Amino acid sequence: MTEGDKPRRLLVFGFDAGEAAQIRRIRSYMECGFQVLAFTMRRDNMNAEFQPFWPNIHLYDTQNQNMSGRIRAILGSLLKVARNRNRMRGTDVIVARNLDMLVIAAAARAMIRPRPPLIYECLDIHGLMTDQTLKGRIFRAVERFLLKRCAALIVSSPAFLRNYFEPVQGWTGPSALIENKLWSGPEGPDRPDPVDVPPPDAQRPLVLGWVGTLRCARSLALLTEAANRLGPRLRVEMHGVVHRHALPDFDAIIAAHPNVSYAGPYDYPNGLAPIYTACDIVWSQDLWQWGTNSTWLLPNRIYEAGYFGCPSIAVAGTETGRRVADGLGWTIEEPSVEALVALLERLSPVTVAEQRQALLRMPDTLFCQSPEDIRDTILLPFGADRPQTRHKVAGPTF
């Protein structure tokens, strides 16, 4: 971790300082002993009152689904970074999360002598990157150009490598998998004990949760229609940040279903335990970019839910479904209300309670990020002894 007694200086470029995954990752860097300086954007759809606990330089406020605004923010950020070049001296390694920040980070790297290695961290494959129009080809070309300047690539799902970065972008450099797991540092939440799982109660409705970033219109329609079909036998509870640009009728839809409720945003990580322990099962499949990103990703829901003993439901054949089928819950063959209702009708209180206890007996490491994973990945450009994640499987061509 250190060179002598001096901690390595880590320069982080993040797209939203208030986003839970970004907060979680920077906390993990600091607890691993890195000296962090971050340049971050800010969005107004989550954690509005949050103030960074790390040395942070605010770049710009941005909005979802506003590409022209994001491009202007990138250009303005280049000037802000240049004005802070003295603070970047001595940087040992740079990490950029998503393509916007990679553009800025590559420019920052050019201002630093000697030039530190640049690591690109990709949490999602944006729809633009799989678009087959001229716009998509331009964005892929920009990313491909920047990848040539990267020393390593971090992905949150192996499917991103085998379906996109290797066959489409031609990436052959070092890569590492850091899944969207919980960070269980000194302040991490306690895990329930299997013996504390309440006995099955056949008299109350089954509680199906949808937790996290709520932006998928197909998932919303699927869950509310399941609530319609099952009536008093099912209660759907939603928790998290609603992306209103993607779900403009969210409030009206919830109000139209008496057995569907929305509890609003929650505190991370302290709000997770009461949510997942109150749910019998959670809907963990993303359907927003079906066939590409949603089919390839591994969402943090499956790790949060599993840690707190709440089984997941996903769609078979997706990366999420493959992981859930490996003991984390149940899968349905297709993302249809018929398939979902059929599964829910088969799940008895005893079956759900047994699955919850089985999850709580699984090791924490299945759901929590280890300091070694974080530290070794950041040191990958320096020859850290960590096996690379390689997946030579043919993928689509865009």
C-alpha positions in Angstrom: 0.0 0.0 0.0 2.8 2.4 0.8 6.0 3.4 -0.7 8.1 3.6 2.5 5.9 5.4 5.0 4.2 7.5 2.5 0.6 6.7 1.4 -0.2 6.6 -2.2 -2.0 9.7 -3.4 -5.2 8.9 -5.3 -7.0 11.4 -7.5 -10.6 10.5 -8.0 -13.0 11.9 -10.6 -16.7 11.1 -9.8 -19.9 12.0 -11.6 -21.9 12.7 -8.4 -20.4 13.3 -4.9 -23.8 12.5 -3.3 -24.4 9.2 -5.0 -24.3 6.3 -2.6 -21.9 4.1 -4.7 -19.5 7.0 -5.1 -19.6 7.7 -1.3 -19.1 4.1 -0.6 -16.1 3.8 -2.9 -14.3 6.9 -1.7 -14.8 5.7 1.9 -13.3 2.4 1.0 -10.2 4.1 -0.6 -9.7 6.2 2.6 -10.1 3.2 4.9 -7.6 1.3 2.7 -5.0 4.0 3.4 -5.0 6.0 0.2 -4.7 9.8 0.4 -7.7 11.0 -1.6 -8.4 14.2 -3.5 -11.6 14.2 -5.6 -13.0 16.3 -8.4 -16.7 15.6 -8.5 -19.9 16.7 -10.3 -23.2 16.9 -8.4 -26.7 15.9 -9.3 -29.8 17.0 -7.5 -31.7 13.7 -7.4 -30.1 12.2 -4.3 -28.5 13.1 -1.0 -29.1 16.9 -1.5 -27.8 17.7 2.0 -24.7 15.5 1.8 -21.3 17.2 2.3 -18.2 15.2 1.2 -16.0 14.0 4.1 -13.0 13.9 1.8 -10.9 16.8 0.2 -13.2 17.6 -2.7 -13.3 20.1 -5.5 -16.8 20.7 -6.9 -16.9 20.9 -10.6 -20.5 21.5 -11.8 -24.1 20.5 -11.1 -25.5 18.3 -13.8 -28.9 16.7 -14.6 -29.9 13.3 -15.8 -30.8 13.1 -19.5 -29.2 16.4 -20.3 -26.4 15.6 -22.6 -25.7 19.1 -23.9 -25.5 20.3 -20.2 -23.1 17.5 -19.4 -20.9 18.4 -22.3 -20.8 22.1 -21.2 -19.9 20.9 -17.7 -17.1 18.8 -19.0 -15.6 21.8 -20.9 -16.0 24.0 -17.9 -14.4 21.4 -15.6 -11.3 21.3 -17.7 -10.7 24.9 -16.7 -11.4 24.2 -13.0 -9.0 21.3 -13.1 -6.3 23.5 -14.7 -6.7 26.1 -12.0 -6.1 23.4 -9.4 -3.1 21.7 -11.0 -0.9 22.5 -8.1 -3.1 20.4 -5.8 -2.6 17.5 -8.2 1.1 17.4 -7.8 2.5 14.1 -6.5 -0.6 12.1 -7.6 0.3 8.4 -7.8 -2.8 7.1 -9.6 -6.0 8.5 -11.1 -9.4 6.8 -11.1 -12.3 8.0 -13.3 -15.9 6.8 -12.9 -17.8 6.9 -16.2 -17.0 8.4 -19.5 -17.7 12.0 -18.7 -15.1 11.9 -15.9 -12.6 9.9 -18.0 -12.5 12.9 -20.4 -11.6 15.2 -17.6 -9.3 12.8 -15.9 -7.3 12.3 -19.1 -6.8 16.0 -19.4 -5.8 16.2 -15.7 -3.3 13.5 -16.2 -1.6 15.5 -19.0 -1.1 18.3 -16.5 0.8 16.1 -14.0 4.5 15.3 -14.1 5.4 12.5 -14.0 2.1 11.3 -15.6 0.4 8.9 -13.2 -1.4 5.8 -14.4 -5.1 6.3 -15.2 -7.8 3.7 -14.3 -11.2 3.8 -15.9 -14.1 2.4 -13.8 -17.3 1.6 -15.6 -20.4 0.8 -13.6 -22.9 0.8 -16.5 -22.8 0.7 -20.3 -24.7 3.8 -21.2 -27.3 3.5 -24.0 -25.3 5.8 -26.2 -22.4 3.4 -26.2 -24.6 0.7 -27.8 -26.5 3.0 -30.1 -25.9 2.1 -33.8 -26.4 5.6 -35.2 -23.6 8.1 -36.0 -23.9 9.5 -32.5 -23.2 6.1 -30.9 -20.2 5.6 -33.2 -18.8 8.9 -32.2 -19.1 8.2 -28.5 -17.6 4.8 -28.9 -14.7 6.3 -30.8 -14.1 8.9 -28.0 -14.1 6.1 -25.4 -11.8 3.9 -27.5 -9.3 6.9 -27.9 -9.3 7.4 -24.1 -9.0 3.7 -23.3 -5.7 3.7 -25.1 -4.4 6.1 -22.4 -5.7 3.9 -19.5 -3.5 1.6 -17.6 -6.3 -0.6 -16.3 -10.1 -1.0 -16.5 -12.5 -1.7 -13.6 -15.9 -3.2 -14.3 -18.8 -4.1 -11.9 -19.9 -7.1 -14.0 -17.9 -9.6 -16.0 -20.5 -9.3 -18.8 -19.4 -5.8 -19.5 -16.0 -7.2 -20.5 -17.2 -10.1 -22.6 -20.1 -8.3 -24.3 -18.7 -4.8 -24.8 -15.2 -3.8 -23.9 -13.4 -6.8 -25.4 -15.4 -7.5 -28.6 -16.6 -3.9 -29.3 -13.8 -1.6 -27.9 -11.0 -4.1 -28.4 -9.7 -3.8 -24.8 -6.8 -6.1 -24.1 -5.2 -4.4 -21.1 -5.4 -5.3 -17.4 -8.9 -5.4 -16.0 -10.4 -6.1 -12.6 -13.9 -6.9 -11.4 -15.2 -4.9 -8.4 -18.8 -5.8 -7.9 -21.3 -3.4 -6.4 -21.0 -5.0 -3.0 -21.5 -3.4 0.4 -18.5 -1.7 2.0 -18.4 -3.1 5.5 -15.8 -0.9 7.2 -15.6 -0.1 10.9 -19.0 1.8 10.6 -20.7 -0.9 8.6 -24.2 -2.2 9.6 -24.6 -5.3 11.6 -25.9 -8.4 9.9 -29.0 -10.1 11.3 -28.6 -13.5 13.0 -30.4 -16.4 11.2 -32.0 -17.4 14.5 -33.7 -14.0 14.5 -35.7 -14.7 11.3 -39.4 -14.5 12.4 -41.5 -17.6 11.9 -43.6 -17.7 8.7 -47.0 -15.9 9.0 -49.5 -17.1 6.4 -52.0 -14.5 7.5 -50.3 -11.5 6.2 -49.5 -10.5 2.6 -46.2 -11.3 0.9 -44.1 -8.1 0.9 -42.2 -7.5 -2.4 -39.7 -4.6 -2.3 -38.1 -2.5 -5.0 -35.1 -0.7 -3.5 -32.5 1.7 -4.8 -32.5 3.9 -7.9 -36.1 3.8 -9.2 -36.0 4.6 -12.9 -37.2 1.6 -14.8 -40.7 2.1 -16.3 -41.0 -1.6 -17.2 -40.3 -2.7 -13.7 -42.8 -0.2 -12.3 -45.5 -1.5 -14.7 -44.6 -5.1 -13.9 -44.7 -4.7 -10.1 -47.9 -2.7 -10.1 -49.7 -5.1 -12.4 -48.6 -8.0 -10.1 -50.1 -6.0 -7.2 -53.4 -5.7 -9.2 -53.5 -9.4 -10.0 -52.7 -10.6 -6.4 -54.7 -8.0 -4.5 -54.5 -8.4 -0.7 -52.1 -11.3 -1.0 -49.3 -9.0 -2.1 -47.9 -5.7 -0.9 -45.3 -3.9 -2.9 -43.0 -1.4 -1.1 -40.7 0.9 -2.9 -37.7 2.7 -1.3 -35.2 5.0 -2.9 -34.6 7.9 -5.3 -37.1 8.2 -8.2 -35.7 9.4 -11.5 -38.7 11.6 -12.4 -37.5 12.1 -16.0 -37.8 8.3 -16.5 -41.0 7.9 -14.4 -43.0 11.2 -14.8 -46.3 9.5 -13.7 -44.8 7.7 -10.7 -46.9 9.4 -8.0 -50.1 8.9 -9.9 -49.4 5.2 -10.5 -48.6 4.6 -6.9 -51.7 6.4 -5.7 -53.8 4.2 -8.0 -52.8 1.0 -6.2 -53.8 0.6 -2.6 -51.4 -2.3 -2.0 -48.4 -0.4 -3.4 -46.5 2.2 -1.4 -43.5 4.5 -1.8 -41.5 5.3 1.4 -39.1 7.9 -0.2 -35.3 8.0 -0.1 -33.4 6.3 2.7 -30.2 6.9 4.6 -27.3 4.8 3.4 -26.1 2.5 4.9 -28.1 2.7 8.1 -31.5 2.7 6.3 -30.8 -0.7 4.6 -31.4 -3.0 7.5 -35.0 -1.9 8.3 -35.9 -2.0 4.7 -34.6 -5.4 3.8 -35.7 -7.1 7.0 -39.3 -5.8 6.4 -39.4 -7.2 2.9 -39.9 -10.9 2.2 -38.4 -10.7 -1.3 -37.0 -7.9 -3.6 -37.2 -7.3 -7.3 -33.6 -7.1 -8.3 -33.8 -7.1 -12.1 -33.3 -3.9 -14.2 -35.3 -3.8 -17.4 -34.5 -0.3 -18.4 -31.9 -1.0 -21.2 -33.0 -4.5 -22.0 -30.7 -6.6 -24.2 -27.7 -4.5 -23.3 -26.8 -2.8 -20.0 -29.8 -4.2 -18.1 -29.0 -7.7 -19.3 -25.3 -7.4 -18.4 -25.2 -5.6 -15.1 -24.9 -6.8 -11.5 -26.9 -4.4 -9.3 -26.0 -3.5 -5.8 -29.6 -4.7 -4.7 -28.5 -8.4 -4.8 -25.6 -7.8 -2.4 -27.6 -5.5 0.0 -30.5 -7.9 0.0 -28.4 -11.0 0.5 -26.4 -9.4 3.3 -29.6 -8.7 5.2 -31.2 -12.1 4.4 -33.8 -10.9 1.8 -34.1 -13.2 -1.3 -34.1 -11.6 -4.8 -36.1 -12.2 -7.9 -34.5 -11.7 -11.3 -34.9 -12.9 -14.9 -33.1 -16.0 -16.1 -30.5 -15.6 -18.8 -29.3 -12.2 -17.5 -26.1 -11.7 -15.5 -28.3 -10.7 -12.6 -30.4 -13.8 -13.0 -27.4 -16.1 -13.2 -26.1 -14.7 -9.9 -29.5 -14.9 -8.2 -30.0 -18.5 -9.3 -26.8 -19.4 -7.5 -28.6 -19.4 -4.1 -29.6 -15.8 -3.7 -33.3 -16.2 -4.6 -35.5 -17.2 -7.6 -35.6 -16.4 -11.3 -38.5 -16.1 -13.8 -38.1 -17.2 -17.4 -39.2 -13.8 -18.9 -40.0 -10.3 -17.6 -43.7 -10.7 -17.8 -46.4 -10.3 -15.2 -47.6 -13.8 -15.8 -44.2 -15.3 -15.0 -43.8 -13.1 -11.9 -47.3 -13.8 -10.5 -46.8 -17.5 -11.1 -43.6 -17.4 -9.0 -45.2 -15.3 -6.2 -48.1 -17.7 -6.0 -45.7 -20.6 -5.5 -43.7 -19.0 -2.7 -45.1 -20.1 0.6 -44.1 -18.3 3.9 -42.1 -21.4 4.9 -40.1 -21.3 1.6 -39.3 -17.6 2.0 -38.3 -18.0 5.6 -36.0 -21.0 4.7 -34.4 -19.0 1.9 -33.9 -16.0 4.2 -32.1 -18.2 6.8 -29.9 -19.8 4.0 -28.8 -16.3 2.9 -27.9 -15.3 6.4 -25.7 -18.4 6.8 -23.7 -17.5 3.7 -20.3 -15.8 4.3 -20.2 -12.0 4.5 -17.6 -11.9 1.7 -20.2 -12.9 -0.9 -22.0 -9.5 -0.2 -19.3 -7.2 1.2 -16.3 -5.6 -0.5 -12.9 -6.5 1.1 -10.2 -3.9 1.6 -7.8 -6.2 -0.3 -10.1 -6.1 -3.4 -10.0 -2.3 -3.5 -6.4 -1.9 -2.6 -5.1 -4.5 -5.1 -7.2 -3.1 -7.9 -5.9 0.4 -7.5 -2.3 -1.0 -7.4 -2.9 -3.1 -10.5 -1.0 -0.6 -12.8 2.0 -1.0 -10.5 2.1 -4.8 -10.9 0.1 -5.8 -7.9 -0.2 -9.6 -7.7 -3.9 -9.8 -8.7 -5.2 -12.1 -11.5 -6.7 -10.2 -14.4 -10.4 -10.7 -15.3 -10.4 -12.0 -18.9 -13.4 -13.2 -20.8 -12.7 -14.1 -24.4 -16.3 -14.6 -25.4 -17.6 -13.1 -28.6 -20.1 -10.3 -28.1 -22.2 -8.0 -30.3 -20.8 -5.6 -32.8 -22.1 -2.0 -32.8 
